Amino acid sequence: MSVEASQTAFSIWLDANRSRSSEGLGGDTNVGKTARAEWMAMSEEEKNIWREKANISAQCLRGGLRKVKRKGTTKNNPSESIDPSDVLSSLPPLILVRHILPQVSPAYYAQLHLVSRRFHRLLSDYADELPKQDFECLTFSQDWEDEFDFAEFSRGYSGSFEGKCENLDGSRNDKGPSLAVLLRHQRLTYELHFDQGFELKNVMNTLIHLAKQKCLCMTSIEFECPMWDVTRGQLKELFSHCSSRLDTLSVERYADFERGLFTNALIAPIIANGCLRSLFFYCPGGLTDPTLDRFPFIDDFHLILHQERITPGGVYRFIQRFRNDQKNYSGQLMVCTSLEKPLRKLITPNDVRLTEFYGIETYEWIFFKIPGDASSPQLCIEFKFD
Protein backbone atom coordinates (compact mmCIF):
# COMPACT_ATOMS: atom_id res chain seq x y z
CA MET A 1 0.00 0.00 0.00
CA SER A 2 1.35 3.44 -0.90
CA VAL A 3 2.46 6.06 1.63
CA GLU A 4 -0.29 8.37 0.33
CA ALA A 5 -2.93 5.79 1.26
CA SER A 6 -1.36 5.42 4.72
CA GLN A 7 -1.41 9.16 5.25
CA THR A 8 -5.07 9.30 4.26
CA ALA A 9 -6.01 6.57 6.72
CA PHE A 10 -4.21 8.06 9.69
CA SER A 11 -5.21 11.65 8.98
CA ILE A 12 -8.80 10.51 9.44
CA TRP A 13 -8.08 8.96 12.81
CA LEU A 14 -5.84 11.79 14.00
CA ASP A 15 -8.51 14.34 13.11
CA ALA A 16 -11.05 12.23 14.98
CA ASN A 17 -8.84 12.34 18.08
CA ARG A 18 -8.19 16.07 17.84
CA SER A 19 -11.69 17.23 16.88
CA ARG A 20 -14.01 15.22 19.10
CA SER A 21 -15.67 18.34 20.42
CA SER A 22 -16.14 20.00 17.02
CA GLU A 23 -19.11 19.59 14.69
CA GLY A 24 -17.16 18.21 11.72
CA LEU A 25 -14.09 16.15 11.03
CA GLY A 26 -11.38 16.46 8.41
CA GLY A 27 -12.84 19.63 6.88
CA ASP A 28 -16.44 18.55 7.58
CA THR A 29 -16.35 16.05 4.71
CA ASN A 30 -18.60 12.99 4.45
CA VAL A 31 -15.56 10.74 4.86
CA GLY A 32 -14.64 12.59 8.02
CA LYS A 33 -18.15 12.38 9.46
CA THR A 34 -18.29 8.65 8.87
CA ALA A 35 -14.88 8.11 10.44
CA ARG A 36 -15.84 10.23 13.48
CA ALA A 37 -19.03 8.20 13.99
CA GLU A 38 -17.06 4.97 13.90
CA TRP A 39 -14.45 6.43 16.27
CA MET A 40 -17.13 7.47 18.78
CA ALA A 41 -18.58 3.96 18.69
CA MET A 42 -15.29 2.41 19.86
CA SER A 43 -14.64 1.39 23.43
CA GLU A 44 -12.06 3.33 25.46
CA GLU A 45 -9.65 0.42 25.28
CA GLU A 46 -9.89 0.38 21.48
CA LYS A 47 -9.46 4.15 21.35
CA ASN A 48 -6.30 4.00 23.45
CA ILE A 49 -4.84 1.40 21.10
CA TRP A 50 -5.63 3.62 18.13
CA ARG A 51 -4.22 6.73 19.85
CA GLU A 52 -0.91 4.95 20.28
CA LYS A 53 -0.86 3.56 16.70
CA ALA A 54 -1.98 6.82 15.14
CA ASN A 55 0.62 8.83 17.04
CA ILE A 56 3.48 6.48 16.12
CA SER A 57 2.45 6.14 12.47
CA ALA A 58 1.80 9.84 11.98
CA GLN A 59 5.29 10.63 13.28
CA CYS A 60 6.72 7.92 11.06
CA LEU A 61 5.03 9.28 7.93
CA ARG A 62 6.16 12.83 8.76
CA GLY A 63 9.73 11.60 9.23
CA GLY A 64 9.72 12.49 12.93
CA LEU A 65 10.34 9.04 14.36
CA ARG A 66 13.57 7.10 14.31
CA LYS A 67 14.66 3.87 15.84
CA VAL A 68 16.89 4.03 18.90
CA LYS A 69 20.47 4.10 17.73
CA ARG A 70 22.56 1.31 19.09
CA LYS A 71 26.32 0.95 19.18
CA GLY A 72 27.72 -0.60 16.08
CA THR A 73 24.57 0.01 14.04
CA THR A 74 23.97 2.39 11.20
CA LYS A 75 21.39 5.13 11.15
CA ASN A 76 18.07 3.94 9.72
CA ASN A 77 15.87 5.80 7.30
CA PRO A 78 12.76 7.17 9.12
CA SER A 79 10.42 5.49 6.64
CA GLU A 80 11.94 2.11 7.56
CA SER A 81 11.34 2.50 11.30
CA ILE A 82 7.79 1.18 11.12
CA ASP A 83 6.46 -0.72 8.12
CA PRO A 84 3.26 1.11 6.99
CA SER A 85 1.86 -2.11 5.54
CA ASP A 86 1.98 -3.71 9.02
CA VAL A 87 -0.05 -0.82 10.42
CA LEU A 88 -2.57 -0.88 7.56
CA SER A 89 -3.08 -4.60 7.95
CA SER A 90 -4.49 -3.96 11.43
CA LEU A 91 -7.01 -1.36 10.29
CA PRO A 92 -10.68 -2.37 10.76
CA PRO A 93 -12.16 -3.86 7.55
CA LEU A 94 -14.79 -1.13 7.17
CA ILE A 95 -12.15 1.61 7.24
CA LEU A 96 -10.21 -0.10 4.46
CA VAL A 97 -13.33 -0.83 2.40
CA ARG A 98 -15.00 2.58 2.80
CA HIS A 99 -12.07 4.97 2.88
CA ILE A 100 -8.86 3.41 1.57
CA LEU A 101 -9.59 0.89 -1.21
CA PRO A 102 -12.03 3.16 -3.13
CA GLN A 103 -9.08 5.52 -3.68
CA VAL A 104 -7.24 2.75 -5.55
CA SER A 105 -8.20 2.03 -9.16
CA PRO A 106 -10.03 -1.33 -9.53
CA ALA A 107 -7.46 -2.13 -12.24
CA TYR A 108 -4.92 -2.74 -9.42
CA TYR A 109 -7.13 -4.90 -7.21
CA ALA A 110 -5.75 -8.08 -8.80
CA GLN A 111 -2.28 -7.12 -7.54
CA LEU A 112 -3.65 -6.25 -4.09
CA HIS A 113 -4.96 -9.81 -3.79
CA LEU A 114 -1.31 -10.89 -3.63
CA VAL A 115 -0.33 -8.56 -0.77
CA SER A 116 -1.52 -10.85 2.02
CA ARG A 117 -4.20 -13.38 2.92
CA ARG A 118 -6.10 -10.69 4.78
CA PHE A 119 -6.21 -8.41 1.73
CA HIS A 120 -7.22 -11.33 -0.47
CA ARG A 121 -10.07 -12.23 1.90
CA LEU A 122 -11.10 -8.59 2.27
CA LEU A 123 -11.20 -7.95 -1.48
CA SER A 124 -13.13 -11.18 -2.02
CA ASP A 125 -15.71 -10.67 0.76
CA TYR A 126 -16.41 -7.02 -0.10
CA ALA A 127 -16.09 -7.26 -3.90
CA ASP A 128 -19.73 -6.18 -4.41
CA GLU A 129 -19.26 -3.04 -2.29
CA LEU A 130 -16.02 -1.92 -3.93
CA PRO A 131 -15.89 0.10 -7.17
CA LYS A 132 -15.81 -1.86 -10.43
CA GLN A 133 -14.15 -0.99 -13.69
CA ASP A 134 -16.32 -1.38 -16.80
CA PHE A 135 -15.02 -2.74 -20.09
CA GLU A 136 -16.94 -3.42 -23.28
CA CYS A 137 -15.60 -6.57 -24.94
CA LEU A 138 -14.27 -9.93 -23.77
CA THR A 139 -13.02 -12.27 -26.49
CA PHE A 140 -11.96 -15.87 -25.95
CA SER A 141 -9.48 -17.16 -28.53
CA GLN A 142 -6.81 -19.78 -29.08
CA ASP A 143 -3.17 -19.24 -29.90
CA TRP A 144 -2.78 -21.32 -33.07
CA GLU A 145 0.99 -21.80 -32.69
CA ASP A 146 1.26 -22.68 -28.99
CA GLU A 147 -2.29 -24.11 -28.82
CA PHE A 148 -3.41 -22.54 -25.57
CA ASP A 149 -6.60 -20.63 -24.82
CA PHE A 150 -6.65 -17.03 -23.64
CA ALA A 151 -9.01 -14.10 -23.11
CA GLU A 152 -8.57 -10.53 -24.34
CA PHE A 153 -10.13 -7.41 -22.80
CA SER A 154 -11.10 -4.25 -24.63
CA ARG A 155 -12.40 -0.96 -23.25
CA GLY A 156 -13.85 0.04 -26.60
CA TYR A 157 -15.24 -1.74 -29.63
CA SER A 158 -12.35 -0.65 -31.83
CA GLY A 159 -10.35 -3.85 -32.15
CA SER A 160 -7.48 -2.62 -29.95
CA PHE A 161 -7.15 -4.88 -26.89
CA GLU A 162 -5.87 -3.61 -23.57
CA GLY A 163 -5.44 -6.77 -21.54
CA LYS A 164 -4.83 -10.50 -21.86
CA CYS A 165 -5.39 -13.47 -19.54
CA GLU A 166 -3.91 -16.93 -20.09
CA ASN A 167 -4.90 -18.34 -16.68
CA LEU A 168 -8.57 -18.98 -17.53
CA ASP A 169 -9.44 -21.67 -15.00
CA GLY A 170 -6.88 -20.84 -12.28
CA SER A 171 -4.59 -23.78 -13.13
CA ARG A 172 -1.78 -21.72 -14.74
CA ASN A 173 -0.56 -19.71 -11.76
CA ASP A 174 2.69 -18.93 -13.55
CA LYS A 175 0.65 -16.97 -16.11
CA GLY A 176 -0.64 -14.33 -13.70
CA PRO A 177 -4.00 -13.81 -11.95
CA SER A 178 -6.86 -16.09 -13.00
CA LEU A 179 -9.81 -14.86 -15.04
CA ALA A 180 -12.07 -15.10 -11.98
CA VAL A 181 -9.74 -12.83 -9.98
CA LEU A 182 -9.41 -10.30 -12.81
CA LEU A 183 -13.16 -10.07 -13.35
CA ARG A 184 -14.11 -9.99 -9.68
CA HIS A 185 -13.56 -6.22 -9.75
CA GLN A 186 -14.55 -5.56 -13.37
CA ARG A 187 -17.82 -5.66 -15.28
CA LEU A 188 -18.38 -6.69 -18.91
CA THR A 189 -20.96 -4.33 -20.44
CA TYR A 190 -21.23 -5.05 -24.17
CA GLU A 191 -20.04 -8.22 -25.94
CA LEU A 192 -18.94 -11.71 -24.98
CA HIS A 193 -17.35 -13.36 -28.01
CA PHE A 194 -16.04 -16.92 -28.48
CA ASP A 195 -13.68 -17.12 -31.44
CA GLN A 196 -12.96 -20.06 -33.77
CA GLY A 197 -10.85 -22.85 -32.31
CA PHE A 198 -11.61 -21.98 -28.69
CA GLU A 199 -12.84 -24.86 -26.52
CA LEU A 200 -15.90 -23.49 -24.71
CA LYS A 201 -16.16 -26.50 -22.38
CA ASN A 202 -12.94 -25.44 -20.63
CA VAL A 203 -14.40 -22.22 -19.21
CA MET A 204 -18.13 -22.93 -18.79
CA ASN A 205 -17.95 -23.36 -15.01
CA THR A 206 -15.85 -20.19 -14.67
CA LEU A 207 -18.33 -18.23 -16.82
CA ILE A 208 -21.28 -19.46 -14.76
CA HIS A 209 -19.49 -18.39 -11.56
CA LEU A 210 -18.75 -14.93 -13.00
CA ALA A 211 -22.34 -14.55 -14.20
CA LYS A 212 -23.58 -15.33 -10.67
CA GLN A 213 -21.24 -12.62 -9.34
CA LYS A 214 -22.80 -10.12 -11.81
CA CYS A 215 -19.51 -9.63 -13.66
CA LEU A 216 -21.13 -10.50 -16.99
CA CYS A 217 -23.65 -7.74 -17.71
CA MET A 218 -23.18 -7.73 -21.48
CA THR A 219 -25.86 -7.10 -24.09
CA SER A 220 -24.44 -9.42 -26.77
CA ILE A 221 -23.19 -13.03 -26.92
CA GLU A 222 -21.58 -14.41 -30.08
CA PHE A 223 -20.67 -18.09 -30.41
CA GLU A 224 -18.19 -18.90 -33.15
CA CYS A 225 -16.46 -21.84 -31.46
CA PRO A 226 -17.06 -25.60 -31.06
CA MET A 227 -19.43 -26.46 -28.23
CA TRP A 228 -18.95 -30.21 -28.01
CA ASP A 229 -19.27 -31.52 -24.43
CA VAL A 230 -21.09 -28.33 -23.38
CA THR A 231 -24.39 -29.43 -21.83
CA ARG A 232 -27.77 -27.80 -22.22
CA GLY A 233 -27.90 -27.45 -18.44
CA GLN A 234 -24.69 -25.40 -18.41
CA LEU A 235 -25.98 -23.07 -21.14
CA LYS A 236 -29.31 -22.72 -19.35
CA GLU A 237 -27.60 -21.74 -16.10
CA LEU A 238 -25.32 -19.26 -17.88
CA PHE A 239 -28.26 -17.62 -19.68
CA SER A 240 -30.35 -17.51 -16.50
CA HIS A 241 -27.75 -15.31 -14.79
CA CYS A 242 -26.83 -12.98 -17.66
CA SER A 243 -29.85 -12.72 -19.97
CA SER A 244 -31.69 -9.80 -18.35
CA ARG A 245 -29.99 -7.23 -20.63
CA LEU A 246 -29.27 -9.48 -23.61
CA ASP A 247 -29.95 -7.66 -26.87
CA THR A 248 -28.23 -10.01 -29.35
CA LEU A 249 -27.62 -13.76 -29.41
CA SER A 250 -25.65 -15.03 -32.39
CA VAL A 251 -24.56 -18.57 -33.29
CA GLU A 252 -22.17 -18.22 -36.24
CA ARG A 253 -21.62 -20.60 -39.16
CA TYR A 254 -18.34 -21.93 -37.67
CA ALA A 255 -19.93 -22.96 -34.40
CA ASP A 256 -20.00 -26.73 -34.10
CA PHE A 257 -22.28 -28.61 -31.71
CA GLU A 258 -24.79 -31.40 -31.50
CA ARG A 259 -28.11 -30.50 -33.12
CA GLY A 260 -30.71 -29.96 -30.45
CA LEU A 261 -28.38 -28.19 -28.02
CA PHE A 262 -30.34 -24.96 -28.50
CA THR A 263 -34.03 -25.56 -27.86
CA ASN A 264 -37.14 -23.43 -27.49
CA ALA A 265 -37.01 -23.97 -23.72
CA LEU A 266 -33.38 -22.78 -23.58
CA ILE A 267 -34.11 -19.58 -25.49
CA ALA A 268 -37.47 -18.89 -23.80
CA PRO A 269 -36.08 -17.05 -20.68
CA ILE A 270 -34.03 -14.71 -22.89
CA ILE A 271 -37.08 -13.92 -25.02
CA ALA A 272 -39.26 -13.45 -21.93
CA ASN A 273 -37.05 -10.59 -20.68
CA GLY A 274 -38.25 -8.51 -23.64
CA CYS A 275 -34.85 -7.03 -24.54
CA LEU A 276 -33.81 -9.45 -27.29
CA ARG A 277 -33.66 -7.60 -30.59
CA SER A 278 -31.49 -9.90 -32.73
CA LEU A 279 -31.49 -13.70 -32.87
CA PHE A 280 -29.04 -15.12 -35.41
CA PHE A 281 -28.64 -18.85 -36.10
CA TYR A 282 -26.35 -19.39 -39.07
CA CYS A 283 -26.07 -23.13 -38.37
CA PRO A 284 -28.75 -25.65 -37.30
CA GLY A 285 -29.75 -25.15 -33.69
CA GLY A 286 -33.04 -26.96 -33.24
CA LEU A 287 -35.53 -24.09 -32.80
CA THR A 288 -39.15 -24.44 -33.93
CA ASP A 289 -42.29 -22.31 -34.20
CA PRO A 290 -42.77 -21.53 -30.45
CA THR A 291 -39.61 -19.36 -30.48
CA LEU A 292 -41.05 -17.38 -33.38
CA ASP A 293 -44.44 -17.15 -31.63
CA ARG A 294 -42.91 -15.62 -28.47
CA PHE A 295 -40.32 -13.31 -30.02
CA PRO A 296 -41.01 -9.70 -28.93
CA PHE A 297 -41.46 -6.89 -31.44
CA ILE A 298 -38.72 -4.35 -30.74
CA ASP A 299 -37.62 -1.53 -33.01
CA ASP A 300 -35.46 -2.88 -35.86
CA PHE A 301 -35.77 -6.53 -34.77
CA HIS A 302 -33.90 -9.11 -36.84
CA LEU A 303 -34.16 -12.91 -36.90
CA ILE A 304 -32.05 -15.31 -39.00
CA LEU A 305 -33.63 -18.76 -38.74
CA HIS A 306 -33.20 -20.25 -42.22
CA GLN A 307 -31.48 -23.31 -40.72
CA GLU A 308 -34.21 -23.91 -38.15
CA ARG A 309 -37.32 -26.09 -38.25
CA ILE A 310 -39.76 -23.24 -38.82
CA THR A 311 -43.03 -24.08 -40.61
CA PRO A 312 -45.16 -22.00 -43.02
CA GLY A 313 -47.83 -21.82 -40.33
CA GLY A 314 -45.35 -20.35 -37.87
CA VAL A 315 -44.29 -17.64 -40.35
CA TYR A 316 -47.94 -16.86 -41.14
CA ARG A 317 -48.76 -16.36 -37.43
CA PHE A 318 -45.69 -14.15 -37.09
CA ILE A 319 -46.89 -11.91 -39.95
CA GLN A 320 -50.40 -11.64 -38.49
CA ARG A 321 -49.02 -10.85 -35.04
CA PHE A 322 -46.85 -8.13 -36.58
CA ARG A 323 -49.87 -6.52 -38.25
CA ASN A 324 -52.00 -6.70 -35.10
CA ASP A 325 -49.34 -5.55 -32.65
CA GLN A 326 -49.84 -2.03 -31.28
CA LYS A 327 -46.14 -1.14 -31.51
CA ASN A 328 -45.05 0.63 -34.69
CA TYR A 329 -41.79 -1.25 -35.21
CA SER A 330 -40.16 -2.54 -38.39
CA GLY A 331 -37.99 -5.63 -38.68
CA GLN A 332 -36.67 -8.59 -40.68
CA LEU A 333 -37.05 -12.35 -40.68
CA MET A 334 -34.93 -14.79 -42.71
CA VAL A 335 -36.29 -18.31 -43.27
CA CYS A 336 -35.53 -21.20 -45.61
CA THR A 337 -36.45 -20.73 -49.28
CA SER A 338 -38.42 -24.01 -49.15
CA LEU A 339 -41.12 -22.14 -47.18
CA GLU A 340 -41.85 -19.67 -49.97
CA LYS A 341 -44.24 -21.81 -52.02
CA PRO A 342 -46.43 -23.15 -49.18
CA LEU A 343 -46.49 -19.72 -47.55
CA ARG A 344 -47.84 -18.15 -50.76
CA LYS A 345 -50.96 -20.31 -50.35
CA LEU A 346 -51.58 -18.76 -46.91
CA ILE A 347 -50.90 -15.06 -47.51
CA THR A 348 -50.02 -12.58 -50.25
CA PRO A 349 -47.23 -10.03 -49.65
CA ASN A 350 -47.78 -6.31 -50.21
CA ASP A 351 -44.58 -6.12 -52.27
CA VAL A 352 -41.90 -8.46 -53.63
CA ARG A 353 -38.26 -7.55 -54.25
CA LEU A 354 -35.48 -9.50 -55.95
CA THR A 355 -32.22 -9.51 -53.96
CA GLU A 356 -28.80 -11.12 -54.36
CA PHE A 357 -26.93 -12.92 -51.58
CA TYR A 358 -23.38 -14.08 -52.42
CA GLY A 359 -24.30 -14.31 -56.10
CA ILE A 360 -27.56 -16.18 -55.47
CA GLU A 361 -30.83 -14.40 -56.30
CA THR A 362 -33.56 -14.64 -53.69
CA TYR A 363 -36.89 -12.95 -53.07
CA GLU A 364 -37.92 -10.63 -50.26
CA TRP A 365 -41.55 -10.30 -49.25
CA ILE A 366 -42.66 -6.98 -47.79
CA PHE A 367 -45.64 -6.66 -45.45
CA PHE A 368 -46.88 -3.20 -44.44
CA LYS A 369 -48.20 -2.63 -40.95
CA ILE A 370 -51.18 -0.98 -42.57
CA PRO A 371 -51.96 -2.80 -45.86
CA GLY A 372 -51.75 -0.35 -48.76
CA ASP A 373 -49.73 2.21 -46.76
CA ALA A 374 -46.07 1.94 -47.83
CA SER A 375 -45.08 4.61 -45.27
CA SER A 376 -46.18 2.43 -42.34
CA PRO A 377 -43.72 0.09 -40.52
CA GLN A 378 -42.61 -2.88 -42.61
CA LEU A 379 -41.83 -6.54 -42.04
CA CYS A 380 -39.33 -7.99 -44.50
CA ILE A 381 -39.39 -11.78 -45.03
CA GLU A 382 -36.24 -13.01 -46.77
CA PHE A 383 -35.94 -16.53 -48.17
CA LYS A 384 -32.49 -18.15 -48.18
CA PHE A 385 -31.20 -21.61 -49.06
CA ASP A 386 -30.16 -23.67 -46.04
N, C-alpha and C positions, 0 to 999 in steps of 0.2 A: 504494500500500500504506500502511496506517495506521501511525502512530508506535508504537502498541501492538504491532503485528506485528513492527516493527523491533526494539523492545526485547526481545521474546521471543527473536528469532533471536540477537541478540548477547549476551544473558544466558547462553544455552547455551554459546556459544564462550568467553566470558570465564570462566565457571565451569570449563570444561574446562582453560583455561590456569592457573587459580589452584588447582585441586584435583587435579592429576595424580597426586599421591602418596596421595590419599585413596581410600577404597573406593567412594564414591558420587559423584554429580555432580548439582548443582542440587537438593539435598534428597533425593538417592537415588531419584529418580523414574525410570520407564522411559524417558522422553524423554531425561533426562540421561544415563543409561547408554548409550543408543544413540549420542547425540552424542559421548560420551567415546570410545567404541569407534572411531567414524569419525575423530575427532581423532587418536587414537593411530596410526591407519593412514596418516596423512599423512606425506609426506617433510618433512625439516627446512626445506627451502626453502619448501614450501607453508605450514608452520606459521609461519614468519617473516612471510610475506605476511599471514596471518590475524591475527597478533599486532598488526601495524601497523594493519590495517583495523579490528579490534575495538577497539583503544585509541582511535583517532580517532573512530569512530562512537559508542562508549559516552560519550565526553566530549561529543560533539555532542548526543546525546539527553538528557544530564543538564544541558545548557546551560552546560558548562564550556569550550567551545571557541569562539573567535571568530576571524574573519579578521583579518589584520594591517591595522591602520588606516593608510591612506595620506593624504597631504595632499590636501585638496580633496575628500575622500570622506566620506560619511556613515557613521555606525555601523550595522553590519548586525545583524539579529536572529540570535541563535545558531542557531536552527533552519534558517536559510537558508545557513549556512556550508557544509554538505555536504548534498547532496540525498539523503535516505534511499533513494529509489527507485533511484538509481545504485548504491548499495552493495548493495541487495537483488538487483539484476539480476546481480551477480557471484557470488551464493551458489551453491554446488553444487546441481544439480537435486534430489538426494535429500534435502537439508536442506529445501528448499522444499516438496517433495512430502510428506515425512514429518512435518515439524514446523510449518510455517507455513500452508500452504493448508488443512489439515484444520481449522484454527481459524476459517476463513472459511466462512460458510454457502454451500452449493452454489447458492443462489438468486442469488448475486452473481458466479458464475463467468463468466457471459456478459459482464459488464462487464469482468472481468479479462482476457478475450481481447483487449480493445481497448487494453490498457496498452502492450504492445510485441509485436514479433514473437516474442521469446523466450518471453514468457508465453503467447502463443497456441500456440506449438509445445509448450511444457511441458504446458499443460492438455489439449492434444489427445493427446499421446503417453502421458500417464499418466492418462487419463480413467477407465480401469477400476480404477485403484488409489485414486483419490480418492473421498471420500464422495459419495453420490447422494441427491437429495431425491425422495421418493416422492409421487406424486399419483394420484388415482383415475380421473379421467375426462378424455378428450381428444375434443372434438367439432369436426368440420370442417363449416363452414357457408359460406353465401354472403350477402353484403350485397345485398339486393334492390334498393336504390336506386342504389348506386355500382357494383354488379355486380363485386365482387372477392371472392375467396375468403380465408378466414381460419380460424384454429384458436383454440379457447378451452380453457383449462386449469381444472380444478376439483380442489380437495383433498378434497372430500366430495361424496357423491351427493345434494346438496340443491338443485341448480339454481342456486346462486350461484357465478359464475365469478370466478376470481382473477387470470387472466392472459389475454392475447390476443396472437396473432402473425399479422401480415399478410404477412410475408416467408417464404412457405412453401418456395419452391424456391431461395432465395438470390439472386433477381434484383432484389428491391426493397430495396436497401441503405438507401434513405432511410426505410424503415419499421422500422428496428431490426434486431436479430440475427435470423438465419435460424432456421427450425424445427430444423434439424440442430444448430445451435450451442446452442439452448435445451435440447434434449433430450439433448445429450451428457452432461450432468451431472444428469439427472433420469430417473425410471423410472416408466412408466405401469403401474399395478397392477390396474385393474379393467375399465374399458370404453373401447373405441375405437368412436366413433359417427360415421357419415357422414350428414349431414342432407340434406333435399331441396334440389335445385338445385345442390349441390356437384359439381364435375367431378373425379371420382376419378382420371382419367388424369393430371391435372396433378401429383399428388403420389406416384404409385406408386413411382417410383424412389427418392424420399426415404424413403418408408415402408420399403422393402426394406432400404435402408442402415441405418436406425434399428433395424430388427429384427435385423440382423446384429450390431449393436453392443449388443444385449440391452437396449435402451431401451424396447422394447415387450414387457412381461411381463404383459399384461392377461389376464383370464379371460373376457372377452366382446367380440365384434365384432358390430356392427349396421350393415347396409347399408340405407340409405334413399335412396340417390342414384343417378343414372344411371351406368352402367358401360360405355358405348359406348367402343370403342377400348382398353379394358383387355383384355389378352390372358390366356389361360388360364395361360401360362407365368409371367406376373407374379404372378398370384394364387397359383399353386403355390409359387413362391419365397417369397412373403410368408408363407404358411401354414407352410412348412417351418421357418421361423426363429422363429415365435411361437405355435405350436400346442401346445406341451408342457403348458401350463396351461389351455388353452381349455376353458371350461365351457359357453359358449353361443355359437352361431352363428345369426344371424338375418338373413334377407333379406326386407325389408318389402315391402308391396304397392306402394309408390311407386318401388321400385328398377326400373330400366329397363335391360335388356341383351339381348343376343342369346341365344335359347334354345340351350342346350347349353354355355353358359359354365361352369356348375357340373356336373361329372360325378362319377360314382362314384370314379374314380381321383383326382380333386382332393380329395374329402372323405375318402378312405381314410386318409391319414396322421393326420388329426385324430381320427378314430374309433379308430385303432390305439393312440393314447396312453392311452386308457381313462379320460379325464377328462370327455369330452363328455357333458353331461347333457341339454341342450336343443338341438334342431335345428329351426329354424322357417323354412319356405319358404312365404311368403304369395303368391308369384308363381312362374310356371313356371321351374324351374331346369334340369331334365333328368335328375334322379335316378331310378334304377330299383331293382329288388328287392335287388341286392347290398348297397346301403347299409343297407337294413333288416336284411338277414341278418347284417351285421357290427356293428350298433349295440350298444354294451355296456349291460348292465342296471345302472344306478346308481340309488340311492334317489331317488324322485320324478322319474324321467326323463320327458321330454315331447317328442314329435315332431309337427310339423305338416307333412304331406306331401300334402294334398288336391289340390295342383296338379301333383303328380309322377306319373310313369308307373309306379305301383305296381300289381301284379296281385293278384287274390284268392289265388293260390298263395303269393305273398310274405307277405301278411298272415297266412295260415294257418300258415306256418312260424314266423313271429314269435310267434304265440300259443303254439304247441307249445314253442318254445324258452323262452318265459317260464315255462311250467308245469314244465319239466324243469330249469330253472336252479336251482342250489343257493342262490343269494342270495335273501333274503326282501325284495324291493323291489317297491314299487308304482309305476305310471306310466300315461301316457296316449299314445294314438296317434290322430291325426286323418287320415282318408283320404277320398277322393271318395265321395259317396253312391252312385255307379254301381257300387261294389264290394259293396254290401250284399246284393243278390239272389244273385249267384254265390257269395258267401262263405257264405251260409246253407246252400248245398248241401254245403259242406265241413265245417262245424262249427256246433254249437248253443251259444249263449251261456248262461251261468248265470243272467243277469238282463238285462232290457231296460228302459231308462228313456227317457221322452220329454223332450227338452230344447228350448229355444228360443234361437236365435242370430239377433240383429237382426230379430226378428219372424218368422223362419222356423223351423218345427218340424222337428227332426231326432231321430234315435234314437241312443242310446248303448248299446253292448253291454258287459256286465261279465263278465269271466272271473276266477274265483277261483284262487289258486295251488293250493289244495287243493279240488277240485270238491266242492260241498256244504257247505264251511266258509266262511261269509260273513265270518268274523273274520280269515281269512288274507289276505295281500297280494293286491291286485286290479290287473288290467289293464283300462283303460277304452278301448274303441274307439269313436271318434266319427265319424259320417259327415256330411260337409259338401259342399254343391254347389261345384263349381269355377267 
